[in-house]
Amino acid sequence: MTTVDSDENRVGRSPVVEPTKPRFLGILGPGLVTGASDDDPSGIATYSQVGAQFAYGASWTLLFSYPLMVAIQIISGRLGRTTGRGVAGNLRKFYSNWLVLPCVGLLLIANVINIGADIGAMGDAAKLIIGGPSLLYIAVFGFACAALQIFLEYKQYVRFLKWLSLALLAYVATLFVVKIDWPALGAGFFIPRVQFSASFLTAIVAIFGTTISPYLFFWQASQEVEDLKEKPERDPLKQAPEQAPEANRRINLDTFAGMGVSNFIALSIMVTAAATLHAHNITDINSSADAAKALEPVAGKFAEVLFVIGILGTGLLAVPVLAGSAAYGLGETFRWPTGLARKPKDAKAFYVTIAVATLLGAALNFSGINPIDALYWSAVINGVVAVPIMVVMMIMAASERVMGEHTIGGWLKVFGWLSTAAMIACAIGMGIGFFVQ
């Protein structure tokens, strides 16, 4: 049993290394990578389309989505840090297979489709700059993304993902080469206006469905578990409650920063599309590569290149997160050895899942399936699977049986349920849209 002296310092073992405020870069980890991966090429296409179609008029949604996505991601992180298990591991332990298997199965399907769309966008983006066949680049990116997760050591891999998040700065840079209508942006961002049209309501559903996705819950919780394995001085908070204050502070700061980066980049993409494409009556964007291509005649080659760099960087960041979250979900469900910190020979099924999910996604681009249709169905599946997972996550996070003395409350509980309600509304909206079509 751990003993505690009068200064609340632990005796008999090494002190806990939870980064403090001066070590800001050390704090940024699962939350930053999760937030950055949220702006994947399919998300870029969504934000570009919304900006091109509605100019600055839908930008207020990002102001509203920020506290909701922060809350649900903090809850995901705390679930992993407190219990020492990821989302699927906790679902398996406390709930029946009839709930776990459909959720994880739908997550796997949605992630594979999303991987395919992202790798396809990367191939198209590379073609814009280099020329040549996009299918060749798709094959290269598919194998590269799988190999990075399988053969890179965990610490190097996490460092690689953090550096890749800098690719998002490309979208901030585009703001300096386009002409922005600042009064219109201010009005659109701070004064919510709803257009009661099918296209506008679909855009709102798409934004929330893009910013709050199930794979992000699984990834952040599992990365907190990975950190426990990598740092032996840390224990699950149920076993070491004295670590809770610093651990929760770190998770909060990491997630606020990561989701803040995510939303600011989303806003940058939307504003760039509004200031260039919408201003020149280009309102129909079907992919992130289409957005980049359309930028050149109205904002110059430099803006197009910056946009393409962002697509490639965010794709390399998001595809491993999508494949990894699927592998964590499947591995925890079937009690396989899981974790990127393990050697491939020690977690064969886990790494096989990563490779198969990535390569299957890449292969979708060779199948003739319409990528826009694939993205639509991916969004539908994500919207459907998010609802039960978020409801159960909220119940688990408030349960002493699951969390011990570290149950959530206050603002976190309120915004967590608001986030869940928003996704229920999105699922209903997508259902209505499906039947109207």
Beta strands, then each sheet from edge to edge (+ up, - down):
strand 1: 3-4
strand 2: 10-11
sheet 1: 1+ 2-
end
